[in-house]
Amino acid sequence: MAKISKNIKKLRASANMSQEALAEKLFISRQAVSSWENDRT
């Protein structure tokens, strides 16, 4: 089973979104998105 972090990164990339763009849509920081994608949180 794929990890959530890999799914987030894959889906964000397939939507041609930057971490910054995803963060803005979710009202969170870009660093939070990065942490999710790198499985730190």
C-alpha positions as CSV (number, residue, x, y, z in Angstrom):
1,M,0.0,0.0,0.0
2,A,1.4,3.4,-1.0
3,K,2.1,5.9,1.7
4,I,0.0,9.0,2.0
5,S,3.1,11.1,1.5
6,K,3.6,9.6,-2.0
7,N,0.0,9.9,-2.9
8,I,0.0,13.6,-2.0
9,K,3.1,14.3,-4.1
10,K,1.8,12.2,-7.0
11,L,-1.6,13.8,-7.1
12,R,-0.2,17.3,-6.7
13,A,2.2,16.7,-9.6
14,S,-0.5,15.2,-11.8
15,A,-2.5,18.4,-11.2
16,N,0.5,20.5,-12.2
17,M,0.4,22.3,-8.8
18,S,3.3,23.6,-6.9
19,Q,3.6,23.0,-3.2
20,E,2.8,26.7,-2.8
21,A,-0.4,26.4,-4.9
22,L,-1.6,23.4,-2.9
23,A,-0.8,25.2,0.4
24,E,-2.8,28.2,-0.7
25,K,-5.9,26.1,-1.5
26,L,-5.7,24.4,1.8
27,F,-4.9,27.6,3.8
28,I,-1.7,26.1,5.2
29,S,2.0,26.8,4.8
30,R,4.1,25.5,1.9
31,Q,6.4,24.0,4.6
32,A,3.5,21.9,5.9
33,V,2.9,20.4,2.4
34,S,6.7,19.7,2.1
35,S,6.6,18.0,5.5
36,W,3.7,15.8,4.4
37,E,5.4,14.8,1.2
38,N,8.7,14.0,2.9
39,D,6.9,11.9,5.5
40,R,8.0,14.2,8.4
41,T,4.5,14.8,9.8
